Amino acid sequence: MNNLGEIIRNEREKKGWLLRHVGSELDVDQALISKFERGERCPTKEQVVKLAKLYRINENDLMTAWLADKISLEVQDEKMALRAVKLFEEKLKA
């Protein structure tokens, strides 16, 4: 699955929209949208919901990509990341 930034960039480009259009719709600076797309910043949950509505894409799919990115950003540099994620998965299933 693509990361959130790739998904929202692809959707924006498919629609032929500029960053400033998306920024205006979300009431944020276009530079922030660019950072979302490049994976340099993570949008808020509310912004993810707005992006899903704006692009008319499945909110659950976009939210899943957002959560995966948030987890990845938090643990990516840790030696035990994979082990911790597996333990986390077990806890979610319990």
Phi and psi in degrees as a GROMACS rama.xvg file:
@    title "Ramachandran Plot"
@    xaxis  label "Phi"
@    yaxis  label "Psi"
@TYPE xy
-71.1009  157.163  ASN-2
-79.3438  169.242  ASN-3
-56.6042  -45.0072  LEU-4
-59.1529  -43.1484  GLY-5
-64.445  -40.9935  GLU-6
-61.964  -50.1629  ILE-7
-71.9411  -30.8179  ILE-8
-66.6691  -46.2226  ARG-9
-59.7471  -42.6447  ASN-10
-64.5061  -42.5612  GLU-11
-62.806  -45.4985  ARG-12
-66.5967  -36.9628  GLU-13
-60.7134  -34.5566  LYS-14
-85.8319  -9.65744  LYS-15
73.0681  24.2195  GLY-16
-88.9001  149.196  TRP-17
-87.7992  159.926  LEU-18
-56.36  -37.9516  LEU-19
-65.4363  -31.5106  ARG-20
-64.9487  -47.1283  HIS-21
-65.4632  -43.2376  VAL-22
-58.3205  -41.1331  GLY-23
-64.6989  -41.3661  SER-24
-64.9777  -34.6018  GLU-25
-93.7254  -4.08281  LEU-26
60.8212  44.143  ASP-27
-135.479  164.694  VAL-28
-67.6288  144.727  ASP-29
-61.5829  -27.3542  GLN-30
-63.8275  -33.7737  ALA-31
-68.9359  -39.8955  LEU-32
-61.0396  -42.3983  ILE-33
-60.2092  -40.742  SER-34
-66.7198  -36.727  LYS-35
-60.4781  -47.4541  PHE-36
-64.6849  -33.1173  GLU-37
-87.2052  -3.55274  ARG-38
77.3601  17.6055  GLY-39
-85.7137  -22.979  GLU-40
-136.847  154.262  ARG-41
-110.868  126.335  CYS-42
-67.5869  164.266  PRO-43
-75.2118  166.02  THR-44
-59.5427  -41.4035  LYS-45
-63.3763  -38.0865  GLU-46
-68.2316  -34.7263  GLN-47
-63.9911  -42.7033  VAL-48
-60.9203  -44.443  VAL-49
-63.7484  -40.1549  LYS-50
-63.0603  -42.1421  LEU-51
-60.7197  -43.6078  ALA-52
-67.3242  -43.6957  LYS-53
-60.6003  -44.7107  LEU-54
-88.2484  -5.52478  TYR-55
55.1477  51.7345  ARG-56
-120.795  162.286  ILE-57
-60.9104  120.602  ASN-58
-62.4386  -39.5825  GLU-59
-63.9886  -39.6315  ASN-60
-64.4562  -43.5721  ASP-61
-68.1484  -38.5802  LEU-62
-65.5412  -38.0712  MET-63
-62.8399  -44.9312  THR-64
-62.6676  -39.4598  ALA-65
-63.6567  -46.472  TRP-66
-63.5122  -42.0222  LEU-67
-60.7614  -42.2461  ALA-68
-64.0337  -41.8619  ASP-69
-62.4334  -43.7859  LYS-70
-64.3603  -44.85  ILE-71
-60.1805  -45.4375  SER-72
-61.087  -33.8969  LEU-73
-74.6978  -38.0635  GLU-74
-112.799  -3.66273  VAL-75
-57.0604  -29.7631  GLN-76
-96.7702  5.42958  ASP-77
-90.3637  137.394  GLU-78
-61.3948  -36.7302  LYS-79
-96.9836  20.6376  MET-80
-57.6115  -50.6466  ALA-81
-62.8501  -41.9649  LEU-82
-62.8235  -42.5976  ARG-83
-65.8267  -39.9705  ALA-84
-65.4787  -38.8917  VAL-85
-64.2888  -41.0416  LYS-86
-64.3547  -41.3176  LEU-87
-59.789  -42.1198  PHE-88
-61.0514  -42.2613  GLU-89
-62.2836  -41.157  GLU-90
-65.5331  -36.1178  LYS-91
-66.2827  -33.8737  LEU-92
-75.2254  -23.3839  LYS-93
